[in-house]
Every structure is written in C-alpha cells, then in structure tokens.
Amino acid sequence: MKHRKPAYPVFKPYTMAQPSLIPPSWDELVPANHIVRVVNRAIESINLEPLLKKYKGGGTSSYHPAMLLKVLVYAYSQRIYSSRQIAKAVRENVNFLWLSGGNQPDFRTINAFRGEKMKGAIEEVFTLVLGLLLEEGYVKLENYFVDGTKIEADANRHKVVWAKSRAKYEGRLREKVKELLKEIDAANEAENAEYGDKDLEEMGGSGGGIDAEKLEKKIAELNERLKEQPENKKLAKAVKKMESDYLPRQKRYEEQERKLAGRNSYSKTDEDATFMRMKEDRGAKEPLPKPAYNIQTGTEGQFVVGFSLHQRTGDTNCLIPHLEGVKANLQSIARRKPELLTRQPGCLPQNISADAGYGSEENYVYLEEHKLGNYVKYNTFHREQQKHRDPKLIRKAIFRSENLPYDQAKDEFICPANQRLTYRYTGHEKSENGYRIEVRHYEASSCNTCPLKSECTQAKDNRHMRVSFRLQRFREQAKTNLLSEQGKVLRVQRNVEVETFFGQVKHNMHFRRFSLRGLEKVKTEWGLICIAHNLRKVAAL
C-alpha cells in the first residue's frame, strides 16, 4: 500500500515591502463601469462657469471646483454626508483618490465649498446635468410626476418661535405700555383735554399700532419732560421701565415677526426651518412637529427633473412656484441646445401628474394657461371611484354640493328634501400666492323643520353652501383625463415614480436630516442628493 505525501497549503505571494518596477496607477484599480467613472464623465462634460465665477483670483492656489464637485457628488451617492467623513474617504478610499487626482482637501475646505461656493449655483449645476440626461435620451419630458416630502432640518427641536405666542405676548406688552402711558399722562390736564380717552398719536391713538420706532419717540419725549421735572420719581421710574424692558421686548417681537414672514413658526437654531408634522411620526401617540423643509420633487422614469424647497407645510400652494422653477431651468437648457426641447410648450413637460393635495383651482388654471395635460387629482376623486362603498358613505354623498341638482335658469340648487338653495352673494378669496378665487354663496330658506337637516348640515340655522363653478369645471376635466386610458397608465406609474425616489433617498441612502443650516445651503444639499441619485441610476442602467 502506497503512502501519500501529506498535502501542504499553497498561498499566493504576500510580501508587503515588495517594490514594483512599474507601480500600478489608480486608474487600473477602478473598475471600468463603476459609478465613480459615471460621476467623473458627467461633471467633465458640463460647463462649470457658474462655479468658476465664485473665485476672485489672485492669492494662494485653490483646489479646483471640478474636483471638489466630483468628490461631493460621489460622496453623496455613497451615503457619505459628513465633511469629516468625506475628507477621510479622500485620504483612504482608492475611488476617491482616483477622482481627486491625489488631492486631499481637509474637511474645512470641503465644507466651505459645499456651504459657500456652491450656494446659489446648485440649480445651474443640476440643470447642466439634466441637459446631459436629455441629450443622452434618459429623460424625454413627456410625463412629469410631482410630489412632496418633509426632511428634518439640522435644528434644535425644542427652540421654537410660534407666531401665535409671539402675537399674544406682543399684545400683552402693548397693553402694558398703554396702561403706563395713561398713568404718566393722567396728571397732565391739558393733554387729557386735547386727547380725551385716546392715546397719543405716536402711540397708536389715531388708529395705528405701537411699534419700536413710536416707542422710541415717546421715550425721547418723556426724557425731555423729565429734564424739566427731575424730582418726578414716578416719571423717572416709568421711563427706565420703558427703556430697559418694554422697548427691547418690542424690538425682539418685531424681529421675530420679520423672520416668521407669514409662517406659523421657525426654529431659533435654523431660522429658515418651519415646524412641521412628519409622516414617519403619524403613528406616535403625541406626534410633535419638528423643524423641517417641504421638498417638492418631480421625476420622469425615476430621474429627478426638478426640485424646489419650501417653508410652508402644505403642498397645494407649492406647485406653481415649483413648476416656474422647472420652466426656468428648462429654458436655460433650450437657450444652449434648442433642439432638445422642440415639443415642450413653454419648456415644461407635456403632462403633469400629482396627487389630491395639489387639486386646487389656482393650479388647474395654471395648467390650462400653459397648455399642459391635467392629470392632477382632487380631494374627492378616490371616494368617487370606490366600487364597493359603505351604504352610510353613499347616503352621505347625496348631500355634497357637487352632487346636488342645479337649476341653471333660476340659479338654484335642489337638496334631497326638494328644498332650494338660492343665490345670496358672490365673494372673493385669495390664496397664499395671491390668486383671486370667485365663490358664489347659496342658502336654503327653511331647514329648521326639515327631517334631513341632521344629515345635510351642522349649521344652527339654514344650510349655507359655497360654490366655485370654475373649480367644478376643472375637476370634471381632471376626472375625464384621469379615467382615460392614458390617465390610468399615469395613475399606476405615479405610484412608482416620486415615491420610489423618496424611498431611495430616505431608506437606501439614509438621508433623513440635513447637515447644513439655512434655505440656500439646504437647497445645495438637496441638489447634490438629486444629482447623485440621477448618476447612480445612469450607472445602474
């Protein structure tokens, strides 16, 4: 019997200090179809003049903006958002080393470029990349799917200024000021004879409000009176109170009102952020609003075609500003390469698809004026399409204004109890964007004795109904489009368009909170996210 020699393990050569006659280049270590090459090719093919303008020239040399932009876009595509982590990757990761050409900017340089140099230029850079996608056929601008999401700001959740609280405290301060002035002026019979029960004009007695400027004038006047009556301790105490307490508080409230700019709140640590209720907190017992930004994003083929950031919580009034931004970006592409946008009316996508949160009269008018396909749902669309509904819901639907028969000759609606709601007057309302809505008001005459009143209305007296015939017409148009064959396709496609992008960003890329503060810097971050997402998708295809 033959004895087999024992097998010994065989290893590949391993010598750490082994010199190479021809050292390998970084280019050899990067795979041919790697996403880092897609990022490099995309940034190399666009004109970075918007960024180059940010450099004054002279002085010491700077890192090239093309290199820094490539590093940032690639870092965001790899879920690296911290400037320190990006700087670490540039020192250690072969893909970053290849992309940076061996340059190793520190975290301060990276953060300064992202926060300052990129400020105001991100939309131009995004548009240049979008032009590249149009040129290569990834985006055709046929169907545009828009939706919104809220991303938390880099701000303290507990340091908040609420508009209602500010107004309440300012009102209390105003009353204190008036009471103090009445005490001061009570002894002056001449003033009382002239003004009676009214305050002085500069303090709002003639109908104006108290502000810091008027308060300063009154303090100056009282100081002059104090010079004439230095022994008046009550007056001196009142002047001191106004100078040290009331005036600084009034200035603070006015500054807060300026920062609020019509919003309901803002964060003290990021004054551009508004407190909003987040979708992920809906299941919580007591969901607290968080400082956040409302991000409006539009996609086609899951490529981001447009984005915009808003400080208002609702989506309805964001659509038109969003589409105006998209139009401006596409017009800049058309000026450079007009052959890419020959079919788009006004340089906007042909069809607009959105959920019920955007179905307002103002938005429908905008789509009609720009000759865009209206595939925007309204708030009762889903309820109307339910095939198997609760009998209680069916019963309730017959009382809705859009389902009541309308007598056009008499301009009256007929309720289920066969009573008529007659026209009373026409009112006008304004949206946040300044759009003027005409609303016709109708009212029944004898609801108190009607057996169906409890089902029809909660009003104490007769039912009052507000109707916009223009909105009804647009809803019928949207309904017809949504129920068409193309509309059914777009409704199905919408479910996997923008929501897929939001899912990629929030779950796969783990981007749930901004790293920078301020509207412009936050816009830069979201622009980098959109560019990174688009190039990731190009690499995948």
C-alpha positions in Angstrom: 0.0 0.0 0.0 1.4 3.3 -1.1 1.6 6.2 1.4 0.5 9.5 0.1 2.6 12.5 0.9 0.9 15.0 3.2 -0.6 18.0 1.3 0.8 21.3 2.3 -1.3 24.6 1.9 -0.3 26.7 -1.0 -0.5 30.5 -0.7 -0.2 33.3 -3.2 2.9 35.5 -2.7 2.5 38.0 0.1 5.3 40.5 0.6 4.3 43.9 1.9 7.6 45.6 1.2 8.0 44.1 -2.3 8.8 47.0 -4.7 7.3 47.2 -8.1 9.3 48.1 -11.2 6.2 49.8 -12.7 3.8 50.8 -9.8 0.1 50.4 -10.6 -1.9 53.6 -11.3 -5.1 54.4 -9.5 -6.9 54.1 -12.9 -6.1 50.4 -13.1 -7.7 49.9 -9.6 -11.1 51.4 -10.6 -13.5 49.1 -12.5 -14.5 50.2 -16.0 -18.2 50.6 -15.3 -18.0 51.9 -11.7 -20.3 54.7 -10.7 -17.3 56.8 -9.9 -16.4 56.9 -13.6 -20.0 57.9 -14.4 -19.7 60.8 -11.9 -16.3 61.8 -13.4 -17.6 61.7 -17.0 -20.8 63.7 -16.2 -19.0 66.5 -14.4 -16.3 66.7 -17.0 -18.9 67.1 -19.8 -20.7 70.1 -18.3 -19.6 73.8 -18.2 -18.7 74.8 -14.7 -18.6 78.5 -15.4 -21.2 79.2 -12.5 -18.7 77.8 -10.0 -15.6 79.4 -11.6 -17.2 82.8 -11.2 -17.2 82.3 -7.4 -13.4 82.5 -7.3 -11.9 86.1 -7.3 -8.4 85.1 -8.4 -5.1 86.1 -7.0 -3.6 84.9 -3.7 -2.7 81.3 -3.0 -3.9 78.5 -5.2 -7.3 76.8 -4.6 -8.5 73.3 -5.1 -10.2 73.0 -8.5 -14.0 73.3 -8.2 -14.5 70.4 -10.7 -12.5 68.1 -8.4 -14.4 69.2 -5.3 -17.8 68.9 -7.0 -17.0 65.3 -8.2 -15.9 64.3 -4.7 -19.1 65.7 -3.2 -21.5 64.1 -5.7 -19.7 60.8 -5.4 -19.7 61.0 -1.6 -23.5 61.7 -1.6 -24.0 58.7 -3.9 -22.2 56.6 -1.4 -24.2 57.8 1.6 -21.4 59.9 3.0 -22.7 63.4 4.0 -20.3 64.5 6.8 -17.4 66.7 5.6 -15.1 64.9 8.0 -16.1 61.5 6.6 -15.7 62.8 3.1 -12.2 64.1 3.9 -11.4 60.7 5.5 -12.5 58.9 2.3 -10.4 61.1 0.1 -7.3 60.1 2.2 -8.1 56.3 2.3 -10.5 55.2 -0.5 -9.0 54.4 -3.8 -12.1 55.6 -5.8 -11.9 59.0 -4.0 -8.2 59.2 -4.6 -8.6 58.5 -8.3 -11.5 61.0 -8.5 -9.5 63.7 -6.7 -6.3 63.1 -8.6 -4.4 62.6 -5.4 -5.6 65.9 -3.9 -6.6 65.6 -0.2 -8.7 68.6 0.8 -9.5 68.7 4.5 -13.0 68.8 6.0 -12.9 72.7 6.3 -12.2 73.1 2.6 -15.0 70.6 1.7 -17.5 72.2 4.0 -16.6 75.8 2.8 -17.0 74.7 -0.9 -20.3 73.0 -0.2 -21.7 75.7 2.1 -20.4 78.9 0.4 -19.1 78.3 -3.2 -22.0 76.1 -4.1 -24.6 78.5 -2.6 -26.7 79.9 -5.4 -25.0 77.7 -8.1 -26.5 74.3 -7.4 -29.6 74.8 -9.6 -27.3 75.7 -12.5 -25.1 72.7 -12.0 -28.2 70.4 -11.6 -29.6 71.9 -14.9 -26.4 71.2 -16.7 -26.5 67.5 -15.6 -30.2 67.4 -16.6 -29.3 68.7 -20.0 -26.8 65.8 -20.3 -29.6 63.3 -19.4 -31.9 64.9 -22.1 -29.1 64.7 -24.7 -28.5 61.0 -24.0 -32.2 60.2 -24.0 -32.7 59.2 -20.4 -35.3 62.0 -19.9 -37.9 63.0 -22.6 -40.1 65.4 -20.7 -43.3 63.7 -21.6 -44.8 62.9 -18.2 -43.9 64.8 -15.1 -44.7 63.3 -11.7 -44.5 65.7 -8.8 -44.9 65.1 -5.0 -43.6 66.5 -1.8 -41.9 65.2 1.3 -40.6 66.7 4.5 -36.9 66.4 5.6 -35.9 67.4 9.1 -33.6 70.4 9.4 -30.4 70.5 11.4 -32.0 72.4 14.2 -33.0 72.1 17.8 -36.5 70.6 18.1 -37.3 72.5 21.3 -36.1 76.0 20.5 -39.1 77.3 18.5 -40.8 80.7 18.0 -44.6 80.3 17.4 -46.4 83.0 15.6 -49.5 82.8 17.8 -47.4 83.0 21.0 -45.5 86.0 19.6 -48.7 87.8 18.8 -50.1 87.1 22.2 -47.0 88.3 24.1 -46.8 91.4 21.9 -50.5 92.2 22.6 -49.8 91.9 26.4 -46.8 94.3 26.0 -48.9 96.8 24.1 -51.5 96.9 26.9 -48.8 97.4 29.5 -47.3 100.3 27.5 -50.8 101.9 27.2 -51.5 101.5 30.9 -48.2 103.0 31.8 -48.7 106.0 29.5 -52.2 106.6 30.9 -50.7 106.7 34.4 -48.0 109.2 33.2 -50.4 111.4 31.4 -53.2 111.3 34.0 -51.7 114.3 35.8 -51.5 116.4 32.6 -54.9 118.0 32.3 -54.1 119.8 29.1 -53.3 116.5 27.4 -56.5 114.9 28.7 -58.5 117.9 27.5 -56.9 117.5 24.0 -57.0 113.8 23.6 -59.8 112.6 25.9 -59.7 108.8 26.3 -57.4 108.3 23.2 -53.7 107.6 23.4 -51.2 110.0 21.9 -51.0 109.8 18.1 -47.4 108.4 18.1 -48.6 105.6 20.3 -51.5 104.5 18.1 -54.2 106.8 19.4 -55.2 107.7 15.8 -55.7 104.1 14.8 -52.1 103.0 14.2 -50.3 100.3 16.2 -47.4 100.6 18.7 -44.0 99.7 17.2 -40.4 100.2 18.3 -40.0 103.5 16.4 -43.0 105.1 18.0 -42.0 103.8 21.4 -38.5 105.4 21.0 -40.1 108.7 20.1 -42.3 108.6 23.2 -39.3 107.7 25.4 -37.4 110.7 24.0 -40.4 112.9 24.7 -40.7 111.7 28.3 -36.9 112.2 28.8 -37.4 115.8 27.8 -40.2 116.2 30.3 -38.0 114.5 32.9 -35.4 117.2 32.4 -38.0 119.8 33.3 -39.2 117.7 36.3 -36.2 115.9 37.8 -38.0 115.4 41.1 -40.7 113.4 39.4 -39.7 109.9 40.6 -42.8 108.2 39.2 -41.9 109.5 35.7 -38.3 108.5 36.1 -39.3 105.0 37.1 -41.7 104.7 34.1 -39.0 105.9 31.6 -36.5 103.5 33.0 -39.1 100.6 32.7 -39.8 101.5 29.1 -36.1 101.8 28.1 -34.8 98.7 29.8 -37.8 96.4 29.4 -40.6 97.4 27.0 -38.5 98.8 24.2 -36.1 95.8 23.9 -39.1 93.4 24.0 -40.9 95.3 21.3 -37.8 95.2 19.1 -37.5 91.5 19.7 -41.1 90.8 18.8 -40.8 92.9 15.6 -37.6 91.0 14.6 -39.5 87.7 15.2 -42.3 88.8 13.0 -39.9 89.7 10.3 -38.3 86.2 10.5 -41.7 84.5 10.5 -42.6 86.2 7.2 -46.1 84.8 7.4 -45.2 81.3 8.7 -46.6 79.8 11.8 -43.2 79.1 13.4 -39.5 79.0 12.9 -36.5 77.4 14.7 -34.1 79.5 16.7 -31.1 77.5 15.5 -32.2 77.5 11.8 -34.4 80.4 11.2 -35.4 79.3 7.7 -36.8 76.0 9.0 -40.5 75.7 9.8 -42.0 73.3 12.4 -44.0 70.6 10.5 -45.6 67.3 11.3 -43.5 64.5 9.8 -45.1 61.5 8.0 -42.9 59.0 10.0 -44.4 60.3 13.3 -48.0 59.7 12.3 -48.2 56.5 14.5 -47.0 58.2 17.6 -49.4 58.9 20.4 -48.4 62.6 20.7 -46.5 63.5 17.5 -44.6 66.7 18.0 -43.8 69.0 15.0 -40.1 69.2 14.0 -38.1 71.9 12.3 -38.1 70.8 8.6 -38.3 71.9 5.0 -41.0 70.9 2.5 -39.2 69.4 -0.5 -41.1 69.3 -3.9 -39.6 67.0 -6.4 -40.6 65.9 -9.9 -39.4 62.8 -11.8 -39.7 61.1 -15.1 -38.5 57.5 -15.4 -37.5 57.9 -11.7 -34.9 60.5 -12.8 -35.2 63.8 -10.9 -36.2 66.5 -13.4 -36.9 69.3 -11.0 -36.8 70.2 -7.3 -37.7 73.1 -5.0 -37.6 73.8 -1.3 -40.4 75.5 0.6 -41.1 76.8 4.1 -44.8 76.2 4.0 -46.3 72.9 5.3 -48.9 72.2 2.6 -48.3 71.1 -0.9 -51.2 72.9 -2.7 -49.5 76.3 -2.9 -46.1 74.9 -3.8 -47.0 73.5 -7.2 -46.9 76.8 -9.2 -43.6 78.1 -7.7 -42.1 74.6 -8.3 -43.2 74.5 -12.0 -42.0 78.0 -12.5 -38.5 76.9 -11.3 -38.6 73.9 -13.6 -39.6 76.1 -16.5 -36.7 78.5 -15.8 -34.2 75.6 -15.7 -35.5 74.0 -18.9 -35.5 77.4 -20.7 -31.8 77.8 -19.9 -31.2 74.4 -21.5 -33.3 75.4 -24.5 -31.1 78.5 -24.9 -28.0 76.4 -25.1 -29.4 73.5 -27.1 -32.8 74.3 -28.6 -33.0 71.0 -30.4 -33.5 69.2 -27.1 -36.9 70.9 -26.3 -38.7 71.4 -29.5 -42.0 69.7 -28.4 -42.5 71.2 -24.9 -45.0 74.1 -24.7 -43.3 76.8 -22.7 -40.4 74.4 -21.9 -42.4 72.4 -19.5 -43.2 68.6 -19.6 -46.3 67.7 -21.6 -48.4 66.1 -18.8 -48.4 66.9 -15.1 -49.4 64.1 -12.7 -49.9 64.7 -9.0 -52.0 63.5 -6.0 -55.1 65.1 -4.5 -53.0 67.5 -2.4 -52.5 69.7 -5.5 -56.0 69.8 -6.8 -56.9 73.5 -6.4 -58.5 75.9 -8.8 -55.3 78.0 -8.9 -53.2 75.0 -10.0 -55.8 73.9 -12.6 -55.8 77.4 -14.1 -52.0 77.4 -14.4 -52.0 74.0 -16.2 -54.7 75.3 -18.6 -52.9 78.5 -19.3 -49.6 76.6 -20.1 -51.5 74.0 -22.2 -50.3 71.1 -20.0 -52.0 67.8 -19.6 -54.1 67.9 -16.4 -53.7 64.6 -14.5 -53.9 66.2 -11.1 -56.3 64.5 -8.7 -58.8 66.4 -6.4 -59.7 65.6 -2.9 -62.9 63.5 -3.6 -61.6 61.6 -6.6 -60.8 58.4 -4.8 -64.1 58.4 -2.9 -66.0 58.8 -6.2 -64.2 55.8 -7.8 -64.8 53.3 -4.9 -66.9 50.4 -6.4 -67.9 48.9 -3.1 -68.7 51.6 -0.6 -70.3 51.6 2.8 -74.1 52.4 2.5 -73.6 55.2 5.0 -71.0 56.8 2.8 -73.3 56.5 -0.2 -76.1 58.2 1.8 -73.8 61.0 2.9 -72.6 61.6 -0.7 -76.0 62.7 -1.9 -75.8 65.8 0.3 -72.5 67.0 -1.1 -72.7 70.2 -3.1 -71.2 68.7 -6.3 -74.0 66.0 -6.3 -76.9 68.4 -5.8 -79.1 69.1 -8.9 -78.6 72.6 -10.3 -81.4 74.7 -11.8 -79.4 76.9 -14.2 -82.4 79.1 -15.2 -83.1 80.1 -11.6 -79.5 79.8 -10.3 -80.6 77.4 -7.5 -79.5 74.1 -6.1 -82.1 71.5 -5.1 -81.4 69.5 -1.9 -82.5 65.8 -1.3 -85.5 67.2 0.6 -86.5 69.1 -2.5 -85.8 72.4 -0.9 -84.0 75.1 -2.9 -80.7 76.8 -2.0 -80.9 80.3 -3.6 -78.1 82.6 -4.6 -77.2 85.2 -2.0 -73.9 86.9 -3.0 -70.5 86.5 -4.6 -67.4 86.6 -2.5 -63.7 86.6 -3.4 -60.9 84.8 -1.6 -57.1 84.9 -2.1 -54.6 82.1 -2.0 -51.2 82.3 -0.4 -49.8 83.0 -3.9 -52.3 85.9 -4.4 -54.7 84.1 -6.8 -58.2 85.5 -6.6 -61.0 82.9 -6.3 -64.6 83.7 -7.0 -67.0 81.9 -4.7 -70.8 82.1 -5.1 -72.8 81.7 -1.8 -76.2 79.9 -1.7 -78.5 79.4 1.3 -81.7 77.4 2.0 -84.8 79.1 3.4 -86.4 76.6 5.8 -84.0 74.0 7.1 -85.2 74.0 10.8 -88.3 71.9 10.0 -86.6 69.6 7.6 -86.3 65.9 8.7 -83.0 65.5 6.9 -81.2 68.5 8.4 -79.0 66.4 10.8 -77.7 64.6 7.7 -77.4 67.6 5.5 -75.7 70.3 7.6 -74.3 71.0 11.1 -75.4 74.7 10.9 -77.7 76.0 13.6 -80.0 77.7 11.1 -80.3 77.1 7.3 -77.7 75.4 5.2 -75.1 77.7 3.6 -73.1 76.5 0.6 -70.1 77.9 -1.1 -69.6 77.0 -4.8 -66.9 77.7 -7.4 -68.2 76.8 -10.8 -64.8 77.2 -12.3 -63.3 74.7 -9.9 -66.1 72.2 -10.7 -65.4 72.6 -14.4 -61.7 71.9 -13.9 -62.5 68.9 -11.7 -64.6 67.4 -14.4 -61.8 67.9 -16.9 -59.3 66.3 -14.5 -61.7 63.4 -13.9 -62.1 62.7 -17.6 -58.3 62.7 -18.1 -57.7 60.5 -15.1 -60.2 57.9 -16.2 -58.9 57.8 -19.8 -56.5 55.0 -20.9 -53.5 57.3 -20.6 -54.8 58.5 -17.3 -55.0 55.0 -15.9 -51.4 54.3 -17.0 -50.2 57.5 -15.4 -52.0 56.8 -12.2 -50.3 53.4 -11.9 -46.9 54.9 -12.9 -47.2 57.7 -10.4 -47.1 55.2 -7.6 -43.6 54.0 -8.5 -42.2 57.4 -9.6 -41.6 60.0 -6.9 -42.3 57.7 -4.0 -39.5 55.4 -5.3 -37.1 58.3 -5.3 -38.1 59.3 -1.8 -37.7 55.7 -0.7 -34.2 55.5 -2.2 -33.1 58.7 -0.5 -34.6 58.1 2.9 -34.0 54.3 3.2 -31.3 53.3 0.9 -29.2 56.4 1.0 -30.1 57.0 4.7 -30.7 60.8 4.1 -33.3 61.8 6.7 -31.8 65.0 8.1 -29.9 67.9 6.5 -26.3 68.6 7.6 -26.3 72.4 6.8 -28.5 75.2 8.0 -30.3 78.0 6.1 -32.5 77.7 3.0 -29.8 78.2 0.4 -27.4 75.8 2.0 -30.1 73.2 2.4 -31.0 73.7 -1.3 -27.4 72.9 -2.1 -27.6 69.6 -0.1 -30.8 68.5 -1.8 -29.4 69.4 -5.2 -26.4 67.2 -4.5 -28.7 64.4 -3.5 -30.7 64.8 -6.8 -27.5 64.8 -8.9 -26.1 61.8 -7.1 -29.4 59.9 -7.5 -29.6 60.6 -11.2 -26.0 59.5 -11.8 -26.5 56.4 -9.6 -29.4 55.5 -11.9 -27.3 56.1 -15.0 -24.6 53.8 -13.7 -27.3 51.1 -12.9 -28.7 51.3 -16.4 
